[in-house]
Amino acid sequence: MALQQSEERYRTISEITSDYFYSMSVSPEGAMSVDWIGGAFERITGYLPESIRELDEWLSVINPDDLSSIEQAIQAGLSNQSFVFEYRICTKAGQERWLCDRTHPIWDERQRRVVSIIGAVQDITEQVRAEQRVKHLNAMLRAIRNVNQLIGSEKDRERLLQSVCEVLTENHSYYSVWIALLDESGEFVTIAKAGLGEKFTPMAERLQRGELTGYSQEALSQPGLLVITEDPPSTCTDCPLAASCGGQGAMTVRLEHGGKVYGLLSVSIPAELVTDEEEQALFEEVTGEIAFGLYNIELEEERERVERALQVAAQQWRTTFDAIGDVICLLDVEGRILRCNKAMSTFLGKSFSDILGHSCFELIYSSSEPIEGSLLVRMRETHHRETMVSPVGDRWFNVAVDPLLDENDNVMGAVYIMSDITDHKRATERLLAHQQQLRSLASELSLTEERERRRIAADLHDEIGQTLAMINLKSGALREKLTSGDLTRQLEEIRELTKKAIQATRSLTFDLAPPVLYELGLEAGLDWLTEKIHDQHGILTEFEDDGKSKPLDDDVRVTLFRAVRELLINVIKHAHARNVKVSIWREGDEVRIVVEDNGVGFAPSELNTTGGRTRGFGLFNIHERLESLGGHVELESAQARGTRVTLIQLLNPREGFLEG
């Protein structure tokens, strides 16, 4: 009676609690059967208490993975031991729930065995989920920390991605992870995965062929889009992984940093977590870290590329620097040598270690202090390039100092360059001497030609001219004695021919060596020349003389006369001028002759063109002849503004002194 009352009270208590209680009888053979189940059993499991009568019926709703715990609890109860254990069941609605079972055996002292087992069952689903959630979040935080450590230490892209996948699946942070990277052309080139095994092979092959699933295409379509898949088997029919993702959800997003898309990241997690905002935030954080890691690797690769390029450039610069035959060194603002090339080491006969850090004044000029007026000192003042030609020992150098300026134009240092021009200088000296010899030879040839002209002119005048004049006189006398008309006419024709020959001889004589030049001087010769140009070519000419004495040697007078004649002929040929003026005057110990016209003019640079070489050669010839005599030529001309040529020649020093 007392036992029945106790059971009634126990059942009443179980009815009003949120959990349920049960009682199972144990036969002498150890078989167990359900006596009663009370409390919230139906609400928790979905089954009616009367539907569970045998132990096997109850075991059928327990998760197979937890049956071992049930077996341990039964054995403990039969051994008269209390037992607490947790297990999962599948409710009638198909949901998974966690239960905590506390069993207590009832011992019958008379029978010396356990006759029943009573238990209190608590629904701990929410507690377990909360614990799993905390565990999952802790795992995710550890995963994020480990991912950050990987990003800081791993510089190889493929190893980084594979390690990230493995880290994210450790401790069940995610069930599975895969990452696919795109190249510049948009093709997948690198794929890493974890938690998938061979199941991922068909998916990898599709990605490599460029065949994207629907959720992959959606994730790649726009930045920051998190694609949530709650039930992959039913919603991702085109995905080779969908069939193996029952009870799971998936999150997929594109990896992106700084506007650049690197690829895709996809993970699978428990279905109940896939819509959790905190879970999504953690996933987006992981995504950002991975994208940033890929960006860092790109930066590192670019840095290494730049470093390699700089090393190559530095080596090329060093090789080029040393290959330059000129002496080159970099100086600080005090003139100490910071760097130099091999040519300087050879020039000084010192090793680099004996050169660097020493003053250039000390090593090059054997001076312990900066030399006043030296290029380096001048450069510090002007902040511009300074150059000079300087002898060092028995060699000649073209020395240049270029400033190195900071952003405020302050001198930070200098580049010091010494080019050995000894051979060039000696060759130039030989060339100048040769040119002087050529000028002297040309001048001598010109004077010889002029003397020969004068001799031929004298011969024409003295011999042929006199002979023709005698023929003319005698033929005139003979004409007076003839009476025959025919003979008189023929003799008159002979006299006319003789007169023409006399005139031609006289003109040839004047062309070869104008007597007026030798008998009356340069001024009279130029006056005669301008009148002749006017008579022969119809151009208006003007001659002007200051009337001062201009003592000149015969050779100089002839050279100046011939130069003016050549200039006037140039005016006729090229200038298309209406007027030309020749002026001569004395200025100090010089005589100046100007030939100027109002013709078309020309740019002096045209003298270097094919069309200007004829005129240019004439001017060059004049210049060379005057220079050999100590004079020179000045040229002024412009298009449509005429031409002015000035011949400048020193007067005879001794006669000029006497005149003074």
Secondary structure, 3 states (H helix, E strand, C coil): CHHHHHHHHHHHHHHCCCCEEEEEEECCCCCEEEEEEEECHHHHHCCCHHHCCEHHHHHCCECHHHHHHHHHHHHHHHCCCCEEEEEEEECCCCCEEEEEEEEEEEEECCCCEEEEEEEEEEECHHHHHHHHHHHHHHHHHHHHHHHHHHHHHCCCHHHHHHHHHHHHHHHHCCCEEEEEEECCCCCEEEEEEECCHHHHHHHHHHHHCCCCCHHHHHHHHCCCCCEEECCHHHHCCCCCCHHHCCCEEEEEEEEEECCEEEEEEEEEEEHHHCCCHHHHHHHHHHHHHHHHHHHHHHHHHHHHHHHHHHHHHHHHHHHHHHHCCCEEEEEECCCEEEEECHHHHHHHCCCHHHHCCCEHHHHHHCCCCCCCCCHHHHHHHHCCCEEEEEEECCEEEEEEEEEEECCCCCEEEEEEEEEECHHHHHHHHHHHHHHHHHHHHHHHHHHHHHHHHHHHHHHHHHHHHHHHHHHHHHHHHHHHHCCCHHHHHHHHHHHHHHHHHHHHHHHHHHHHCCHHHHHHCHHHHHHHHHHHHHHHHCCEEEEEECCCCCCCCHHHHHHHHHHHHHHHHHHHHHHCCCEEEEEEEEECCEEEEEEEECCCCCCHHHHHCCCCHHHHHHHHHHHHHHHHCCCEEEEEECCCCCEEEEEEEECCHHHHHHHC
